[in-house]
Every structure is written in structure tokens, then in C-alpha cells.
Amino acid sequence: MSIPPSHITNSITNAINVVILFTYCVIIAKSKNRYLKTVPYVFYLSFVITFLGVIVHYFKDYRISMYLWCLIDVFLLCFVMLLVDIFIKNKWFKIFLFLLNIGFAISYLFNMDSFISLALMQLLTFIILIPIVDHNMARIAFASMVASNLIWIVMVKIKFIPGYHNDIYHLCLIVSSYLFFLAAQKESWSKRVG
């Protein structure tokens, strides 16, 4: 049984994203900026999630694949909650978002054939963060992440380019992560050493 071409291109675009995210992690680790405590972890988690997204497609054993998707689900929850921790100060609102995102994470576990709940977890968090963030570049980055997830949801629902919708999504995520990286490099997110 051969691998469908869309799975190959999906792995390639996801792998490109992994390399780019790894590069951001290295730059942040070697940077002379003192980032907020959680900013580097957002990039590290993003890298791990994307890396797992590449390797999950190579396992023919359904159980291993499901374990990896569960890990992606948990790491994605951590990813969005770290973003919430960076930008939202109200503890009750953080708790509300945590419970809401836990709901999305659990929803995915009960229907692992549908990735909509994973997209909604990100989408809702990013939409909430756009008006809260007081940094213009971060707003643009979150808006691009919202657009990436909306584009993916629409492509899945209308069956636009079946099989290749993930490639478009990965390319959108590459742009979004670049904007987020630029936003994190801004002076308002970090303190210069010396």
C-alpha cells in the first residue's frame, strides 16, 4: 500500500514548519534578551507539537498514532494556556479559559477523527487575545493565527482541495509563527541584558 501524495506533501510542509520553529527556539535560547519566563516555552511547545505532527503520520500502528495525538492535544492545551498566562492578568478569566480549553481537549479525545476541537481551542484563545494584547505586532500575529485556523476549518468543511488542505494550513502557520516570533523580539516583550 503506497502513501497518498497528500500525506507526503503534508509531512514536507509540516517538516518545514518544524525546522523554522526549531530555528526560532535556537535564536531565543542564544538571544541576549531576557524574555518573559513563559515566552521561550511557547516556542518550544510549538516546536514539539509540530514535530509530533510530522512523526504521527509515519506510524501504521493505530494505538501509537492515537497516543501521539493525545500528546499533541495535551501540549496544545499547554501552548494556549501559556499564551493566556502571558497576556491575561485576571485570574478568574484565566481559570475560565483553562476550563473551556480543557473542554475542547476532552472533546477531541472523544472524537479523535475530527480535529475541529483542536482548531477551536486555538481559535477561541487567539480571538480573545487580539483585543487584550497591547502590542501591535502581537495583535497581527494572533490575527494571522485566527485566519490560519479559520482557513483550515473552512477548507475541511467545504472539502476544498481534499487532502491538501493541511499543506495550506501549514504554510499559513509558518507565516503566523514568523509574525509571532517578530512580536516576541519586540522590546516590550523582553528586557535587554546590559
TORPA-4810 file (N, C-alpha, C, O; in nm, 3 decimals):
<nodes>
NODE_1_0.084_-0.118_0.000_0.000_0.000_0.000_0.089_0.125_0.000_0.174_0.142_0.088_M
NODE_2_0.069_0.210_-0.097_0.153_0.329_-0.108_0.093_0.445_-0.028_-0.027_0.450_0.000_S
NODE_3_0.181_0.537_0.006_0.140_0.656_0.081_0.080_0.755_-0.018_0.141_0.783_-0.121_I
NODE_4_-0.040_0.809_0.013_-0.100_0.908_-0.077_-0.011_1.032_-0.091_0.054_1.072_0.006_P
NODE_5_-0.006_1.092_-0.212_0.077_1.211_-0.233_0.047_1.324_-0.133_0.138_1.397_-0.093_P
NODE_6_-0.079_1.338_-0.094_-0.113_1.445_0.000_-0.050_1.422_0.137_-0.020_1.518_0.207_S
NODE_7_-0.029_1.296_0.176_0.038_1.267_0.303_0.185_1.306_0.296_0.243_1.354_0.393_H
NODE_8_0.243_1.284_0.179_0.385_1.321_0.160_0.401_1.473_0.166_0.487_1.524_0.237_I
NODE_9_0.317_1.545_0.091_0.329_1.692_0.092_0.293_1.746_0.231_0.351_1.846_0.274_T
NODE_10_0.199_1.682_0.300_0.162_1.723_0.435_0.283_1.712_0.528_0.310_1.802_0.607_N
NODE_11_0.355_1.601_0.517_0.474_1.581_0.600_0.584_1.682_0.565_0.655_1.731_0.652_S
NODE_12_0.597_1.713_0.435_0.701_1.808_0.392_0.671_1.948_0.446_0.759_2.012_0.503_I
NODE_13_0.547_1.996_0.428_0.515_2.132_0.477_0.523_2.138_0.628_0.564_2.240_0.684_T
NODE_14_0.483_2.031_0.695_0.493_2.027_0.841_0.640_2.023_0.884_0.677_2.087_0.983_N
NODE_15_0.723_1.949_0.811_0.866_1.942_0.843_0.934_2.077_0.824_1.020_2.116_0.903_A
NODE_16_0.895_2.150_0.720_0.948_2.285_0.700_0.913_2.372_0.820_0.996_2.448_0.870_I
NODE_17_0.789_2.360_0.866_0.746_2.434_0.984_0.829_2.395_1.107_0.866_2.481_1.186_N
NODE_18_0.858_2.266_1.122_0.939_2.218_1.235_1.078_2.282_1.232_1.127_2.330_1.334_V
NODE_19_1.140_2.282_1.116_1.275_2.339_1.102_1.273_2.489_1.138_1.362_2.538_1.208_V
NODE_20_1.172_2.559_1.089_1.162_2.702_1.119_1.140_2.725_1.268_1.204_2.813_1.327_I
NODE_21_1.051_2.648_1.329_1.026_2.663_1.473_1.149_2.627_1.555_1.178_2.691_1.656_L
NODE_22_1.223_2.525_1.511_1.347_2.489_1.580_1.446_2.604_1.571_1.515_2.635_1.669_F
NODE_23_1.454_2.668_1.455_1.541_2.784_1.437_1.504_2.895_1.534_1.591_2.957_1.595_T
NODE_24_1.373_2.921_1.548_1.329_3.024_1.644_1.370_2.987_1.786_1.413_3.073_1.862_Y
NODE_25_1.357_2.859_1.820_1.395_2.814_1.955_1.544_2.837_1.980_1.583_2.881_2.088_C
NODE_26_1.627_2.808_1.880_1.772_2.828_1.893_1.802_2.977_1.907_1.883_3.016_1.992_V
NODE_27_1.738_3.059_1.826_1.761_3.204_1.832_1.722_3.257_1.970_1.794_3.337_2.029_I
NODE_28_1.609_3.213_2.019_1.563_3.259_2.152_1.657_3.210_2.261_1.688_3.285_2.353_I
NODE_29_1.702_3.086_2.251_1.794_3.031_2.352_1.927_3.105_2.354_1.987_3.122_2.460_A
NODE_30_1.974_3.149_2.237_2.104_3.217_2.228_2.092_3.369_2.239_2.192_3.441_2.239_K
NODE_31_1.969_3.417_2.249_1.947_3.561_2.249_2.000_3.626_2.376_2.006_3.564_2.482_S
NODE_32_2.038_3.753_2.363_2.081_3.829_2.479_1.964_3.900_2.543_1.982_3.984_2.632_K
NODE_33_1.845_3.867_2.499_1.723_3.923_2.560_1.681_3.834_2.676_1.697_3.712_2.672_N
NODE_34_1.628_3.896_2.778_1.564_3.820_2.885_1.416_3.822_2.856_1.348_3.923_2.874_R
NODE_35_1.366_3.709_2.810_1.224_3.701_2.776_1.142_3.682_2.903_1.192_3.639_3.007_Y
NODE_36_1.015_3.715_2.890_0.924_3.677_2.996_0.943_3.528_3.017_0.976_3.455_2.923_L
NODE_37_0.924_3.482_3.139_0.954_3.342_3.171_0.889_3.242_3.075_0.951_3.141_3.040_K
NODE_38_0.769_3.269_3.032_0.695_3.169_2.954_0.712_3.181_2.803_0.676_3.087_2.732_T
NODE_39_0.764_3.291_2.752_0.775_3.309_2.607_0.858_3.199_2.540_0.814_3.144_2.440_V
NODE_40_0.977_3.165_2.591_1.052_3.057_2.525_0.975_2.925_2.523_0.984_2.849_2.427_P
NODE_41_0.900_2.897_2.629_0.825_2.771_2.634_0.713_2.767_2.531_0.678_2.659_2.483_Y
NODE_42_0.658_2.882_2.496_0.557_2.886_2.390_0.620_2.837_2.260_0.560_2.758_2.187_V
NODE_43_0.740_2.883_2.231_0.808_2.840_2.108_0.851_2.694_2.117_0.839_2.620_2.019_F
NODE_44_0.901_2.652_2.234_0.942_2.512_2.249_0.822_2.419_2.232_0.832_2.317_2.163_Y
NODE_45_0.710_2.454_2.294_0.589_2.372_2.280_0.539_2.370_2.136_0.498_2.265_2.085_L
NODE_46_0.544_2.484_2.072_0.502_2.492_1.933_0.589_2.399_1.846_0.538_2.331_1.758_S
NODE_47_0.718_2.399_1.874_0.811_2.310_1.802_0.775_2.163_1.828_0.767_2.084_1.734_F
NODE_48_0.755_2.127_1.955_0.725_1.988_1.991_0.594_1.943_1.928_0.585_1.832_1.873_V
NODE_49_0.491_2.027_1.934_0.361_1.994_1.876_0.376_1.969_1.725_0.322_1.872_1.672_I
NODE_50_0.448_2.056_1.659_0.465_2.044_1.514_0.549_1.922_1.479_0.519_1.851_1.382_T
NODE_51_0.653_1.896_1.557_0.737_1.777_1.537_0.653_1.650_1.552_0.662_1.559_1.470_F
NODE_52_0.573_1.645_1.658_0.485_1.529_1.678_0.386_1.516_1.561_0.351_1.405_1.520_L
NODE_53_0.343_1.630_1.509_0.252_1.631_1.394_0.315_1.572_1.270_0.244_1.520_1.183_G
NODE_54_0.447_1.579_1.259_0.517_1.517_1.146_0.527_1.367_1.167_0.491_1.288_1.078_V
NODE_55_0.575_1.326_1.284_0.603_1.183_1.303_0.476_1.099_1.319_0.478_0.978_1.294_I
NODE_56_0.365_1.161_1.362_0.243_1.083_1.384_0.194_1.016_1.255_0.128_0.913_1.261_V
NODE_57_0.227_1.073_1.141_0.180_1.019_1.013_0.260_0.897_0.967_0.221_0.830_0.871_H
NODE_58_0.371_0.869_1.034_0.455_0.758_0.990_0.429_0.629_1.066_0.486_0.526_1.032_Y
NODE_59_0.345_0.633_1.167_0.314_0.512_1.243_0.192_0.442_1.186_0.084_0.501_1.176_F
NODE_60_0.211_0.317_1.148_0.098_0.239_1.094_0.015_0.180_1.208_-0.102_0.148_1.190_K
NODE_61_0.077_0.166_1.326_0.006_0.113_1.444_-0.089_0.220_1.496_-0.047_0.327_1.540_D
NODE_62_-0.217_0.190_1.492_-0.321_0.284_1.532_-0.304_0.330_1.677_-0.325_0.448_1.708_Y
NODE_63_-0.265_0.238_1.765_-0.250_0.274_1.907_-0.140_0.377_1.928_-0.158_0.473_2.002_R
NODE_64_-0.027_0.358_1.865_0.084_0.454_1.878_0.040_0.590_1.824_0.065_0.693_1.885_I
NODE_65_-0.025_0.587_1.709_-0.075_0.710_1.648_-0.170_0.783_1.744_-0.162_0.905_1.759_S
NODE_66_-0.260_0.711_1.806_-0.356_0.772_1.899_-0.287_0.830_2.022_-0.324_0.937_2.071_M
NODE_67_-0.184_0.759_2.073_-0.108_0.813_2.186_-0.040_0.945_2.148_-0.038_1.039_2.227_Y
NODE_68_0.014_0.949_2.028_0.079_1.073_1.982_-0.022_1.186_1.968_0.007_1.299_2.006_L
NODE_69_-0.142_1.155_1.914_-0.245_1.259_1.903_-0.290_1.307_2.041_-0.322_1.424_2.058_W
NODE_70_-0.293_1.216_2.138_-0.327_1.257_2.276_-0.220_1.352_2.331_-0.251_1.451_2.397_C
NODE_71_-0.092_1.320_2.303_0.018_1.410_2.345_0.005_1.546_2.279_0.022_1.649_2.344_L
NODE_72_-0.024_1.547_2.149_-0.043_1.673_2.077_-0.155_1.753_2.142_-0.142_1.874_2.160_I
NODE_73_-0.263_1.687_2.177_-0.378_1.750_2.243_-0.336_1.816_2.374_-0.370_1.931_2.400_D
NODE_74_-0.262_1.743_2.456_-0.218_1.795_2.587_-0.121_1.911_2.568_-0.133_2.014_2.635_V
NODE_75_-0.023_1.895_2.478_0.073_2.002_2.454_0.007_2.127_2.396_0.046_2.239_2.427_F
NODE_76_-0.093_2.106_2.312_-0.167_2.220_2.257_-0.240_2.295_2.367_-0.246_2.418_2.367_L
NODE_77_-0.297_2.221_2.460_-0.361_2.284_2.577_-0.258_2.367_2.655_-0.286_2.481_2.693_L
NODE_78_-0.141_2.311_2.678_-0.034_2.385_2.748_0.007_2.509_2.668_0.028_2.615_2.726_C
NODE_79_0.017_2.495_2.537_0.055_2.606_2.449_-0.042_2.723_2.463_0.001_2.836_2.487_F
NODE_80_-0.172_2.696_2.449_-0.268_2.807_2.457_-0.275_2.864_2.597_-0.297_2.984_2.614_V
NODE_81_-0.256_2.781_2.699_-0.262_2.833_2.835_-0.138_2.916_2.870_-0.147_3.009_2.950_M
NODE_82_-0.026_2.884_2.812_0.092_2.969_2.831_0.069_3.106_2.769_0.106_3.208_2.827_L
NODE_83_0.008_3.108_2.651_-0.026_3.237_2.589_-0.122_3.316_2.677_-0.107_3.436_2.696_L
NODE_84_-0.220_3.247_2.731_-0.316_3.312_2.822_-0.242_3.367_2.943_-0.270_3.478_2.987_V
NODE_85_-0.148_3.290_2.997_-0.072_3.333_3.114_0.012_3.457_3.085_0.028_3.543_3.172_D
NODE_86_0.065_3.466_2.964_0.147_3.581_2.927_0.064_3.709_2.920_0.106_3.814_2.969_I
NODE_87_-0.054_3.699_2.859_-0.128_3.820_2.825_-0.247_3.853_2.913_-0.290_3.969_2.916_F
NODE_88_-0.302_3.758_2.984_-0.422_3.784_3.064_-0.385_3.788_3.211_-0.325_3.694_3.264_I
NODE_89_-0.423_3.896_3.275_-0.387_3.915_3.416_-0.496_3.867_3.512_-0.464_3.822_3.623_K
NODE_90_-0.622_3.875_3.472_-0.732_3.837_3.559_-0.733_3.686_3.584_-0.748_3.607_3.491_N
NODE_91_-0.716_3.648_3.711_-0.704_3.506_3.744_-0.833_3.429_3.714_-0.826_3.314_3.673_K
NODE_92_-0.948_3.491_3.735_-1.075_3.421_3.711_-1.099_3.399_3.562_-1.154_3.297_3.521_W
NODE_93_-1.055_3.495_3.481_-1.068_3.479_3.337_-0.973_3.368_3.289_-1.007_3.292_3.199_F
NODE_94_-0.853_3.360_3.350_-0.759_3.253_3.318_-0.821_3.117_3.352_-0.811_3.022_3.274_K
NODE_95_-0.884_3.109_3.468_-0.948_2.983_3.510_-1.060_2.947_3.412_-1.072_2.831_3.372_I
NODE_96_-1.141_3.046_3.374_-1.249_3.022_3.279_-1.194_2.968_3.147_-1.245_2.870_3.094_F
NODE_97_-1.088_3.032_3.095_-1.029_2.987_2.969_-0.966_2.848_2.983_-0.971_2.767_2.890_L
NODE_98_-0.906_2.823_3.099_-0.849_2.690_3.122_-0.957_2.584_3.117_-0.940_2.481_3.051_F
NODE_99_-1.068_2.608_3.186_-1.177_2.510_3.187_-1.238_2.493_3.047_-1.269_2.382_3.005_L
NODE_100_-1.252_2.604_2.977_-1.306_2.598_2.841_-1.214_2.517_2.749_-1.260_2.433_2.672_L
NODE_101_-1.084_2.543_2.758_-0.989_2.472_2.675_-0.974_2.326_2.715_-0.949_2.240_2.631_N
NODE_102_-0.990_2.298_2.844_-0.994_2.158_2.889_-1.111_2.088_2.821_-1.100_1.973_2.778_I
NODE_103_-1.225_2.159_2.812_-1.342_2.104_2.744_-1.311_2.069_2.599_-1.350_1.962_2.551_G
NODE_104_-1.242_2.160_2.528_-1.203_2.132_2.389_-1.108_2.012_2.381_-1.121_1.927_2.293_F
NODE_105_-1.013_2.007_2.475_-0.915_1.897_2.475_-0.985_1.763_2.499_-0.956_1.664_2.432_A
NODE_106_-1.078_1.759_2.595_-1.152_1.636_2.625_-1.243_1.601_2.508_-1.257_1.483_2.473_I
NODE_107_-1.305_1.701_2.448_-1.391_1.679_2.332_-1.314_1.608_2.221_-1.367_1.517_2.157_S
NODE_108_-1.190_1.650_2.198_-1.109_1.585_2.096_-1.084_1.438_2.131_-1.088_1.352_2.043_Y
NODE_109_-1.059_1.410_2.258_-1.031_1.272_2.298_-1.149_1.179_2.272_-1.131_1.059_2.250_L
NODE_110_-1.271_1.234_2.275_-1.390_1.153_2.249_-1.422_1.140_2.100_-1.502_1.056_2.061_F
NODE_111_-1.360_1.225_2.018_-1.383_1.218_1.874_-1.252_1.250_1.803_-1.236_1.358_1.746_N
NODE_112_-1.159_1.155_1.807_-1.025_1.179_1.755_-1.018_1.181_1.603_-0.913_1.208_1.546_M
NODE_113_-1.129_1.153_1.537_-1.130_1.162_1.392_-1.157_1.304_1.344_-1.138_1.334_1.226_D
NODE_114_-1.199_1.390_1.435_-1.228_1.529_1.399_-1.131_1.621_1.473_-1.122_1.618_1.596_S
NODE_115_-1.061_1.701_1.397_-0.962_1.791_1.456_-1.020_1.930_1.481_-0.947_2.022_1.518_F
NODE_116_-1.149_1.945_1.460_-1.213_2.076_1.476_-1.196_2.129_1.618_-1.171_2.248_1.637_I
NODE_117_-1.209_2.042_1.719_-1.197_2.090_1.858_-1.057_2.143_1.886_-1.041_2.237_1.965_S
NODE_118_-0.954_2.084_1.823_-0.817_2.136_1.840_-0.805_2.275_1.776_-0.744_2.365_1.833_L
NODE_119_-0.864_2.289_1.659_-0.862_2.420_1.591_-0.941_2.523_1.672_-0.899_2.638_1.685_A
NODE_120_-1.056_2.481_1.727_-1.138_2.574_1.805_-1.068_2.618_1.933_-1.083_2.732_1.978_L
NODE_121_-0.990_2.526_1.994_-0.916_2.560_2.115_-0.823_2.678_2.087_-0.816_2.774_2.164_M
NODE_122_-0.751_2.669_1.976_-0.660_2.776_1.938_-0.737_2.902_1.895_-0.706_3.013_1.937_Q
NODE_123_-0.835_2.880_1.812_-0.911_2.990_1.754_-0.972_3.079_1.861_-0.956_3.201_1.858_L
NODE_124_-1.041_3.019_1.956_-1.106_3.096_2.062_-1.003_3.172_2.145_-1.023_3.290_2.176_L
NODE_125_-0.895_3.106_2.180_-0.791_3.172_2.260_-0.732_3.291_2.185_-0.715_3.398_2.242_T
NODE_126_-0.700_3.272_2.057_-0.641_3.381_1.979_-0.739_3.496_1.962_-0.700_3.613_1.970_F
NODE_127_-0.867_3.465_1.938_-0.968_3.571_1.922_-0.980_3.653_2.051_-0.994_3.775_2.046_I
NODE_128_-0.975_3.586_2.165_-0.983_3.655_2.294_-0.859_3.741_2.316_-0.869_3.851_2.372_I
NODE_129_-0.744_3.694_2.273_-0.619_3.766_2.297_-0.601_3.890_2.209_-0.536_3.986_2.250_L
NODE_130_-0.659_3.890_2.089_-0.638_4.002_1.996_-0.670_4.137_2.061_-0.585_4.226_2.058_I
NODE_131_-0.790_4.157_2.120_-0.817_4.291_2.177_-0.744_4.317_2.310_-0.729_4.432_2.351_P
NODE_132_-0.699_4.210_2.376_-0.635_4.225_2.508_-0.488_4.266_2.495_-0.438_4.345_2.575_I
NODE_133_-0.421_4.213_2.394_-0.279_4.238_2.376_-0.256_4.385_2.345_-0.327_4.445_2.265_V
NODE_134_-0.155_4.443_2.410_-0.129_4.585_2.386_-0.008_4.607_2.293_0.048_4.716_2.288_D
NODE_135_0.031_4.504_2.222_0.142_4.514_2.127_0.087_4.493_1.986_0.024_4.390_1.959_H
NODE_136_0.110_4.588_1.898_0.055_4.579_1.762_0.100_4.454_1.686_0.019_4.389_1.621_N
NODE_137_0.229_4.422_1.693_0.279_4.306_1.619_0.217_4.177_1.674_0.186_4.086_1.597_M
NODE_138_0.198_4.169_1.806_0.135_4.051_1.866_-0.010_4.040_1.819_-0.058_3.930_1.792_A
NODE_139_-0.079_4.153_1.809_-0.216_4.152_1.756_-0.219_4.096_1.615_-0.304_4.014_1.581_R
NODE_140_-0.127_4.142_1.533_-0.119_4.095_1.395_-0.090_3.945_1.393_-0.149_3.871_1.314_I
NODE_141_0.002_3.901_1.480_0.037_3.758_1.486_-0.084_3.675_1.526_-0.111_3.571_1.465_A
NODE_142_-0.157_3.719_1.628_-0.275_3.644_1.671_-0.384_3.647_1.564_-0.453_3.547_1.542_F
NODE_143_-0.399_3.761_1.497_-0.498_3.769_1.389_-0.461_3.672_1.276_-0.550_3.610_1.217_A
NODE_144_-0.332_3.659_1.247_-0.291_3.565_1.142_-0.312_3.420_1.187_-0.342_3.333_1.105_S
NODE_145_-0.297_3.394_1.317_-0.325_3.260_1.368_-0.474_3.229_1.360_-0.514_3.117_1.328_M
NODE_146_-0.557_3.330_1.389_-0.702_3.314_1.375_-0.735_3.283_1.229_-0.810_3.191_1.199_V
NODE_147_-0.677_3.361_1.139_-0.701_3.341_0.996_-0.657_3.201_0.952_-0.727_3.135_0.875_A
NODE_148_-0.541_3.155_1.001_-0.492_3.021_0.967_-0.592_2.914_1.007_-0.623_2.824_0.929_S
NODE_149_-0.641_2.923_1.130_-0.735_2.822_1.181_-0.870_2.831_1.111_-0.932_2.729_1.083_N
NODE_150_-0.917_2.953_1.083_-1.043_2.969_1.011_-1.033_2.913_0.869_-1.124_2.846_0.821_L
NODE_151_-0.922_2.941_0.804_-0.900_2.889_0.669_-0.904_2.737_0.670_-0.966_2.675_0.584_I
NODE_152_-0.838_2.676_0.770_-0.836_2.530_0.779_-0.976_2.474_0.802_-1.017_2.379_0.735_W
NODE_153_-1.049_2.533_0.895_-1.185_2.486_0.925_-1.273_2.496_0.801_-1.346_2.402_0.769_I
NODE_154_-1.267_2.608_0.731_-1.349_2.627_0.611_-1.309_2.525_0.504_-1.396_2.465_0.440_V
NODE_155_-1.178_2.506_0.483_-1.133_2.410_0.381_-1.180_2.268_0.413_-1.216_2.193_0.323_M
NODE_156_-1.180_2.232_0.542_-1.226_2.099_0.581_-1.377_2.086_0.558_-1.424_1.984_0.506_V
NODE_157_-1.451_2.188_0.597_-1.597_2.183_0.586_-1.645_2.181_0.441_-1.740_2.110_0.409_K
NODE_158_-1.581_2.259_0.354_-1.628_2.264_0.215_-1.550_2.166_0.125_-1.570_2.160_0.004_I
NODE_159_-1.462_2.090_0.190_-1.381_1.990_0.119_-1.302_2.052_0.003_-1.300_2.000_-0.108_K
NODE_160_-1.238_2.166_0.035_-1.155_2.238_-0.061_-1.020_2.168_-0.073_-0.953_2.147_0.028_F
NODE_161_-0.981_2.131_-0.190_-0.856_2.060_-0.217_-0.839_1.944_-0.117_-0.745_1.945_-0.037_I
NODE_162_-0.928_1.846_-0.122_-0.920_1.734_-0.026_-0.780_1.675_-0.019_-0.717_1.648_-0.121_P
NODE_163_-0.733_1.657_0.102_-0.601_1.600_0.125_-0.490_1.703_0.130_-0.389_1.682_0.198_G
NODE_164_-0.507_1.815_0.060_-0.401_1.916_0.056_-0.434_2.039_0.142_-0.356_2.134_0.146_Y
NODE_165_-0.548_2.037_0.209_-0.585_2.150_0.294_-0.485_2.168_0.408_-0.463_2.281_0.454_H
NODE_166_-0.424_2.058_0.454_-0.325_2.069_0.562_-0.199_2.141_0.515_-0.134_2.210_0.593_N
NODE_167_-0.164_2.123_0.387_-0.047_2.194_0.334_-0.068_2.345_0.340_0.020_2.420_0.381_D
NODE_168_-0.185_2.388_0.298_-0.218_2.531_0.302_-0.216_2.579_0.447_-0.165_2.687_0.477_I
NODE_169_-0.272_2.499_0.536_-0.273_2.533_0.679_-0.130_2.546_0.733_-0.099_2.641_0.805_Y
NODE_170_-0.043_2.452_0.698_0.095_2.458_0.746_0.167_2.582_0.695_0.244_2.645_0.768_H
NODE_171_0.143_2.617_0.568_0.205_2.738_0.513_0.154_2.863_0.585_0.231_2.955_0.611_L
NODE_172_0.026_2.864_0.616_-0.031_2.977_0.694_0.032_2.983_0.833_0.060_3.091_0.884_C
NODE_173_0.054_2.866_0.894_0.116_2.862_1.027_0.261_2.911_1.024_0.308_2.972_1.120_L
NODE_174_0.330_2.884_0.915_0.467_2.933_0.902_0.469_3.085_0.905_0.551_3.146_0.973_I
NODE_175_0.377_3.146_0.832_0.367_3.293_0.832_0.328_3.342_0.972_0.386_3.438_1.023_V
NODE_176_0.230_3.277_1.033_0.184_3.318_1.166_0.295_3.307_1.270_0.313_3.397_1.352_S
NODE_177_0.369_3.195_1.266_0.476_3.178_1.366_0.587_3.280_1.344_0.649_3.324_1.441_S
NODE_178_0.612_3.318_1.219_0.712_3.422_1.192_0.667_3.555_1.254_0.746_3.625_1.317_Y
NODE_179_0.540_3.589_1.235_0.487_3.712_1.293_0.492_3.708_1.444_0.524_3.809_1.509_L
NODE_180_0.462_3.593_1.501_0.468_3.578_1.647_0.612_3.590_1.696_0.638_3.650_1.800_F
NODE_181_0.706_3.533_1.620_0.846_3.544_1.654_0.891_3.690_1.651_0.961_3.736_1.741_F
NODE_182_0.851_3.763_1.545_0.882_3.906_1.538_0.824_3.982_1.656_0.888_4.069_1.714_L
NODE_183_0.700_3.946_1.693_0.635_4.012_1.808_0.712_3.984_1.936_0.728_4.073_2.020_A
NODE_184_0.759_3.862_1.952_0.834_3.826_2.073_0.968_3.898_2.080_1.022_3.920_2.188_A
NODE_185_1.023_3.934_1.964_1.151_4.003_1.959_1.138_4.151_1.997_1.237_4.219_2.024_Q
NODE_186_1.014_4.201_1.999_0.993_4.343_2.031_1.041_4.373_2.173_1.036_4.287_2.261_K
NODE_187_1.085_4.494_2.191_1.137_4.537_2.321_1.032_4.523_2.431_1.066_4.494_2.546_E
NODE_188_0.907_4.543_2.398_0.802_4.539_2.500_0.782_4.398_2.557_0.718_4.383_2.662_S
NODE_189_0.833_4.295_2.491_0.820_4.158_2.540_0.941_4.112_2.618_0.936_4.009_2.685_W
NODE_190_1.048_4.187_2.608_1.171_4.138_2.670_1.251_4.255_2.724_1.225_4.371_2.693_S
NODE_191_1.348_4.221_2.806_1.439_4.323_2.859_1.579_4.294_2.809_1.626_4.181_2.814_K
NODE_192_1.644_4.397_2.762_1.782_4.381_2.716_1.874_4.357_2.836_1.856_4.416_2.943_R
NODE_193_1.970_4.271_2.816_2.070_4.250_2.919_2.182_4.351_2.896_2.230_4.369_2.784_V
NODE_194_2.222_4.417_3.004_2.333_4.510_2.994_2.294_4.630_2.920_2.375_4.721_2.901_G
</nodes>
